[in-house]
Amino acid sequence: MASLVTGKMFYKIGEVAEVAGVKTSVLRFWESEFPFLKPVKSNSGQRLYSMNEVELVLQVKHLLYDEKYTIEGVKKRMKAKGKVILSESPPSNTLPKDYREVLKTVQNDLLALRELL
């Protein structure tokens, strides 16, 4: 599994598919099934995923492939958790170690920013 270049605000569908280890067609299908996966589109129509959406993609993949949830089960789980499962850490084998550290730093920065608001 590849890792994303850190510091970018948006990632193309091909980059997200490579990191998640799924085909781009799977990501497009998930977009149609999960309302919380709505990447913005560039002027040329290219899907652009935020880091939050990349995390959601990885969580959906974990629930579907590792935890063996159905599509409906993932929908219920995500709805029950308030759209995002960010409070739970993905399993350690889902993300490379350096990627997890970057995400943890970003999460801490966002929490600090929220405290300021």
Buried (B, 14 or more C-beta within 10 A) or exposed (E): EEBBEEEEEBBBBEBBBBBBEBEBEBBBEBBEEBEBBEBEEEEEEEBBBBBEBBBBBBBBBBBBEEEEBEBEEBBEBBEEEEEEBBEEBBEEEBBBEEBBEBBEEBBEEEEEEEEEE
